[in-house]
Structure formats: C-alpha cells, structure tokens
Amino acid sequence: MKKYTLYYGTNNVAKISFMKDSLEELPIDIVGINDIENIDHQIIENGKDPLENAKIKAWHYYKQIGKPVFSADSGLFFENVEDVEQPGTNIRRINNKKLTDNEMVNYYSKLAEKYGGELIGYYKNGIYVIINEQTVLEYDGICSEKFIISSKPHHIINEGFPLDSLSKELKSGEYYYDLDETKYENDTPNEFKIVFEDVIKKMDE
C-alpha cells in the first residue's frame, strides 16, 4: 500500500501524538516539524478564525521545508458566556499573555466557577493542507462534540492539552480520563480521519 508523508506544522508534541493516533488507520506517515533541524517556530497567529491561523502556520512551515505540510488550529466557544470572556482562537493567550499549562487550568477552572461550576463548550477546528504551491486544501468548521469544562480539575494533566483535565463528557458528566477509552472512541466520529481520507484522494490526483 502506498504511504503518504505529511509534515505537521506544530511544535506541540501532544498535538503530534494525538494526530498520529487519530490517523493510525490511514496510510499516512505524520512527521512532526520538530524532527527537522533549524526550523523557525516564531509565528504571529493573528487570523480572525481557526482556519486563517492554520493557513498562516502552514505557509510559514512550507516555505522552510518545501514538502507537503498541514497545520491545524482551534477555537474554544462556551454557551451562555459573555462575549468578552469567549476564548475563541485565543485559548492559551489571555489578556495578551501566553499561559502555561498550569495557568490555563487555573484560569478556566475559575471561569467555570464564576458561571456556577461548569461550562458547556465545544472546539471549532480548521485545517489547512499544502501539497504543493498549486494545490492547497482547506477544511473549516470541524466541530467537536459539546463537553463540560469543570471548575474542579482531574488529577491527571496532559502536557500540551491542559484543558483535558477539566473536561467532562456532556452525556455522562464523567471526566474523559475516567471513561472507558475503547467504548468512547467507538461511539465518537473521527472527524480528522474523514478529512485526511479526502486529503489522500487529492494527493493521488
């Protein structure tokens, strides 16, 4: 079977690992951009939405390596929260400060506490793929299921994905970390797999 190589334009090791797991059934070799020496990671992510930020990052890395690359970006949105407190694309940057993992857990747990102890939210994702300079692919509006952000952190904190420690499944009210992983994965559509099945088709054209 033909194998396709795509570079993932991020220096977040947890995100690279997550994407590899999400696409393990596809003939795609995901290579972290960190595996290449002397890469400039300084990027101004000033896009108006996740897709635009993904585009900025993808082109930043493609211009350096000249190989098929993709980037992804997310926005976080809460129900019944004032607009001024909606994270949007600034999930990690609050009041012009980039938060550490622990600072994120602290900030969002306090925000949930302000609104009664729990928030209902969802992620909106954008993916931008550059196969070559003539072939680019955009995937917008890839939304996660709705979930709960709790004011009380789980004892597990996943470096690079700190909000996972505050996240609960909406249906059961249980922390994702406490769910039966196999059952949960079988019941949840893999939107990233669907996207990259389409990417493979385009790479074969």
URCORPE-V879334 format. One record per residue. N is the residue number from 1. RES is the residue in one small letter. OMEGA is omega in degrees with one decimal (* if undefined). D_FIRST is the distance of its C-alpha to the first C-alpha in whole Angstrom. Layout:
# URCORPE-V879334
N_RES_OMEGA_D_FIRST, N_RES_OMEGA_D_FIRST
This chain:
# URCORPE-V879334
1_m_179.3_0, 2_k_-179.8_4, 3_k_-178.6_6, 4_y_179.5_10, 5_t_176.6_13, 6_l_175.8_16, 7_y_-179.2_19, 8_y_-176.6_22, 9_g_174.0_25, 10_t_173.6_27, 11_n_177.6_29, 12_n_-175.4_29, 13_v_-179.4_27, 14_a_178.9_28, 15_k_178.0_26, 16_i_179.4_23, 17_s_179.2_23, 18_f_-178.1_23, 19_m_176.9_20, 20_k_179.0_18, 21_d_-177.7_19, 22_s_-174.4_19, 23_l_-173.8_15, 24_e_179.9_14, 25_e_-178.6_12, 26_l_179.1_10, 27_p_-178.9_7, 28_i_174.2_11, 29_d_179.5_12, 30_i_-179.6_16, 31_v_177.4_18, 32_g_-179.9_22, 33_i_178.4_24, 34_n_179.4_27, 35_d_178.4_24, 36_i_-178.3_26, 37_e_173.0_29, 38_n_176.3_32, 39_i_176.2_31, 40_d_-179.4_34, 41_h_-177.6_33, 42_q_-176.4_37, 43_i_173.7_36, 44_i_-179.0_39, 45_e_-175.9_37, 46_n_178.7_40, 47_g_-177.7_38, 48_k_-179.0_39, 49_d_-177.3_36, 50_p_-178.3_33, 51_l_-179.5_31, 52_e_175.5_33, 53_n_177.2_33, 54_a_178.5_29, 55_k_179.6_30, 56_i_-178.0_32, 57_k_-177.7_30, 58_a_179.4_27, 59_w_178.1_29, 60_h_-178.0_31, 61_y_-179.4_28, 62_y_-179.6_26, 63_k_179.8_29, 64_q_-173.4_29, 65_i_178.0_26, 66_g_179.7_25, 67_k_-179.0_21, 68_p_-174.4_19, 69_v_172.8_21, 70_f_172.9_22, 71_s_178.8_25, 72_a_175.7_26, 73_d_-176.4_30, 74_s_169.3_32, 75_g_180.0_35, 76_l_-176.3_37, 77_f_-179.2_40, 78_f_173.8_43, 79_e_173.0_45, 80_n_175.8_48, 81_v_-178.6_48, 82_e_-177.3_50, 83_d_-176.5_49, 84_v_-179.2_50, 85_e_175.2_48, 86_q_-179.6_45, 87_p_-174.8_42, 88_g_179.8_40, 89_t_-178.4_38, 90_n_-176.7_40, 91_i_-177.0_39, 92_r_-177.9_40, 93_r_-179.2_42, 94_i_-179.0_46, 95_n_177.5_49, 96_n_176.0_47, 97_k_175.8_46, 98_k_-174.5_43, 99_l_170.6_43, 100_t_178.3_42, 101_d_-178.4_40, 102_n_178.1_43, 103_e_176.8_45, 104_m_178.8_42, 105_v_-179.2_43, 106_n_-177.5_47, 107_y_-174.8_47, 108_y_175.2_45, 109_s_177.4_46, 110_k_177.2_50, 111_l_177.4_49, 112_a_178.9_48, 113_e_179.1_51, 114_k_-177.1_53, 115_y_172.3_51, 116_g_176.2_52, 117_g_179.2_50, 118_e_174.2_47, 119_l_172.8_45, 120_i_-176.6_42, 121_g_175.7_40, 122_y_175.5_36, 123_y_171.0_34, 124_k_-173.3_33, 125_n_172.1_30, 126_g_178.8_29, 127_i_179.9_25, 128_y_-175.9_25, 129_v_175.0_22, 130_i_176.9_22, 131_i_170.9_20, 132_n_-175.0_22, 133_e_-179.5_26, 134_q_-175.0_26, 135_t_176.8_23, 136_v_-177.2_24, 137_l_-179.9_23, 138_e_176.7_26, 139_y_-173.8_26, 140_d_174.3_29, 141_g_177.7_31, 142_i_-172.3_28, 143_c_174.1_31, 144_s_169.7_31, 145_e_175.4_33, 146_k_-177.7_36, 147_f_-178.7_37, 148_i_166.4_41, 149_i_-175.9_42, 150_s_176.1_44, 151_s_-177.0_47, 152_k_-177.0_47, 153_p_168.3_44, 154_h_-178.4_42, 155_h_178.3_42, 156_i_173.0_38, 157_i_-178.5_38, 158_n_-178.4_34, 159_e_-178.7_34, 160_g_176.5_33, 161_f_-172.8_33, 162_p_-177.2_37, 163_l_174.7_37, 164_d_-178.4_35, 165_s_177.5_38, 166_l_-168.3_40, 167_s_177.4_38, 168_k_173.8_39, 169_e_-177.5_37, 170_l_-174.8_39, 171_k_-174.4_39, 172_s_-175.1_40, 173_g_-179.6_42, 174_e_172.9_40, 175_y_178.2_38, 176_y_-179.9_35, 177_y_-177.1_35, 178_d_-179.2_37, 179_l_171.5_35, 180_d_-171.8_32, 181_e_-177.7_29, 182_t_-178.9_27, 183_k_-178.3_29, 184_y_-178.7_29, 185_e_-180.0_26, 186_n_-177.4_25, 187_d_-172.9_28, 188_t_178.0_27, 189_p_177.9_25, 190_n_-176.0_22, 191_e_-179.2_23, 192_f_176.9_21, 193_k_179.1_17, 194_i_179.2_19, 195_v_-173.4_19, 196_f_167.6_16, 197_e_177.0_14, 198_d_178.3_17, 199_v_179.3_16, 200_i_178.8_12, 201_k_-178.7_14, 202_k_179.9_17, 203_m_179.8_14, 204_d_-176.6_13, 205_e_*_17
